[in-house]
C-alpha cells in the first residue's frame, strides 16, 4: 500500500485523474442495484435481467472499433468531458422508468450510459501510460484496477442501501449528481501529453490496427488473456442468487448491497497479498486460484452468511488478474497504437462479460441450477490458465 501512496504523491496529474476516475466509475455502477431491484419488483423473467446485465457490457463492444481511432486523434481531456456529460443526462432520465412498458427506454438509456462509460474508460487507460513512467506503470495499473474494482462493487453496495432507505428514483438522482461532481473536478485537471501526429483517416487507421496485430500476434494473445477476466462479472449470478435464496430473509436491495460489499473487501485486500509474488510465471496459478474460489461458492451458495464470506475469497484475485494482464498489454504494444489496441482489448473484455451475463440468464431460464452454472464458470478460468500458460511459453512477452 505504501508504494501506491508514494506514487500518488509524486504523480500530481495521476492523483487528480484517479479521484475523478473513482467518482465516474462509482457513478457508472451506482445505478445497477436500483435497476436490478426495479426489475425484480416488476417480476420480469430471468432472461430480462440477464439481457440488461449483458447490455451494460455490450454497449462498449459496439463502439470499440471507432472509439480507439478517435482517441488516437483528438484531445483526450475534451473527449472525457463530453463523455461524462452524456453519462449525466442518461443517468438522470432513468427516473422516468416506472413499469414494464418502459423497458425499451431503459434499454436505450443503459446502452447510451454504458457506451459513454466504456469510451471514457478506454480513453483513460490510453492516457495512463502517457503520463506515467514505464517503471511505475504496473503500480499505476494496479491502483487503477483497485479503484475500478472498488467502484464497481462498492458502487452497487452503497446503492443497495440507498435504494432500501430512499428508493430507486432517489438513487438515480444521487448517481447523476455524482457525475456532476466528477465533471467539475475533471475541468480542473491539466493534462499534458506528447502529441503523436497521425495523418491517416479513420478507416485507414482501423485497417492499420489489424495489420499491426498481424505483425505482432502477441498483442492479440494478450488481449485474449485479459478477456478471461471478463468472466468475473458475476452481476447476474448474484442477482439470481438473491432472487432464489435470499429475498425471503432480507430485502432484495440490502442482500445485493451486502454481497457486493463483501466482494469489494476481497478486491481491495487481494493485491496486498498477491502482488508481491505475482509475475509472468505465477499468473497461471492465479487463474487456477480464481477457479477454486468460484467452485467453493457452489457449496456455500444456499447459505447467505457463508456466501458473504466466500464473496471475499472470490474477489481476492480479480483485481490482480485485471491489472497484471492489462500491464502486460501496455508493455507489449507501441505507443501510437495505444488507443486502438486498448479499445479492441476492451471490446474483447466486454464481449466476454456480456456473453457471461447472457449465458447465465439463458441457462437459468432453461432450468439449469445456479450451482451448475457456477461450476461451468470455474472451468472457464481453468481454460484461461491453460491458454495463458501456452502464451507464456510461446510468445516473447516483455
Secondary structure, DSSP 8 states (H G I E B T S, - for coil): -HHHHHHHHH-HHHHHHHHHHHHHHHHHHHHHHHHHHHHHHTT--HHHHHHHHHHHHHHHHHHHHHHHHHHTTS-HHHHHHHHHHHHHHHHHGGGG--SGGGHHHHHHHHHHHHHHHHHHHHHHHHHHHHHS-GGGHHHHHHHHHHHHHHHHHHHHHHHHHHHHHH-HHHHHHHHHHHHHHHHHHHHT-----------S-HHHHHHHHHHHHHH-HHHHHHHHHHHGGGGG--HHHHHHHIIIIITTTS-HHHHHHHHHHHHHHHHHHHHHHHTTT--TTTHHHHHHHHHHHHHHHHHHTTSHHHHHHHHHHHHHTHHHHHHHHHHHHHHTS-GGGHHHHHHHHHHHHHHHHHHHHHHHHHHHHTT--HHHHHHHHHHHHHHHHHHHHHHHHHS---
